[in-house]
């Protein structure tokens, strides 16, 4: 058995493991597609009080925050909703001068001397909780809607939030996030890579409606104020405070406490590859920091997801190597056969070229190529019927990018239909690159985490970092 065969066996082991995951993905997509986006846009005037909280380092310096603030104001005017407040939780004193004059808008300055168990964003979130407690806004009459710097609210978002609160189906809920904002300004690769995230929200529906969730968005999160006050954000040094918050909600209030409001929130993809990497790295490191805080079965589910990401990168690299080796062996032989046959028939040429890429497509031609290539050091291996079985997870993988890209482009007016079609085609041809780009942060971060922990244990120091991506 040569090296190429061994590599195939290793790859097949991982490829077959993706079949049940692909089946689960398809099941959740079909089951959740009707409730993914709330479509009942009736306006019923029994308005609760919603506090739209934007937690930021600086609303003045990070200019997209202002865009989000006015999106709330404009959407509220359009649906005739006034029982709300915008709360900008910030560390920049300049924000008070710039935004405090806006109607229904307050600036919550995080005191530099404020000391709590939480760090970074969690520290600001906890400060906001305690500020509401002082103002008497920690009761069930108030609801908190969490937004990131770049979050953008629409009419549909507001109406969906009001409906969820009105129907009383839980104390916390989430909705889908799509990434059309600044799409044209982002690196083309990272913009396409962000396609997988909206599709992942079909899984988020199941996570929220069948808790405990193994992950939770820190934005597009609606929580009743008294519940957030009780849970708080004092989770210590973690880069994924929202993950712990979601589990604590389930632990305290039970399965029926969490739900799905279906209100779309618009955001933007990372603008460059470094930001894309650092964003994913933070998620992975945060999960690794949190994993020992959960019971066994929850730890197992998180570990399985992280392992899938880790192995996804290895599989992607190995698959690319095998594909190149197979292609290198078959294409020259195919061309040699065609030259020897002295044929100019374009259909015959097409069949031989396709067989170089997909050996199972024309078995007789593949057999002829194999016979001619049998004396070479590098020769192809045809998976035969196995490739048909593995076609299902591969199609689901491609489908996830296509559906996610469709959702992202649906909410942008920057591109004509022709440009959108081209982007969909590009996503197909770049699928391997996008997959490697998406899984590399997990591969790197898991190795980094355990290596740094080992080094830090020897040095007896605590290592913690936080990277803010460019908005």
KADAQUI-V719635 format. One line per field, one symbol per residue. phi: phi as a letter, one per 30 degrees, with the letter a starting at -180 (. if undefined). burial: # if it has 9 or more other C-alpha atoms within 8 Angstrom, else .. A space follows every 50 residues. Layout:
phi: ???
burial: ???
This chain:
phi: .dddddddddddededddddddddddeddddcddcecdcdcdccdbddcc cdcccbdadddcddddedddddedddddcibbdbbccccbccddddddcd dddibbccddddddbaddbhdeddddddeddddddicccddcbccdbdec dbccededdddddddddiclcaabbdccbcdhedcdeedddddddddddd ddddeddddbddddaaddchccbddddddddibdcidbcbddddeddddd ddcjdddcabciddccbbdedbddddddddedddddddddeddcdedddd dddddddddedddedddddddddddddddddddedddddddhccdddded dddddddbeddbedddddddddcdcddcbdbcdieddddddddddddddd dddddeddddcccdcdeddddddddddddcedddddddceededdddedd dddddddddhbccbbbccddc
burial: ....####..#..##..##.###.##.##..##..###.........### ######.###.########.##..###.#.#..#########..#...## ....######......###..############...############## ###############...#############.#..##..########### #########.###################.#####..############# ....###################.#################......##. ###..#..############.#..###.###.###.##.........##. ######..##.#..##..##..#.....##......#..#.##..###.# #########..#..#....#..##..##..##.##########.##..#. .#...#..............#
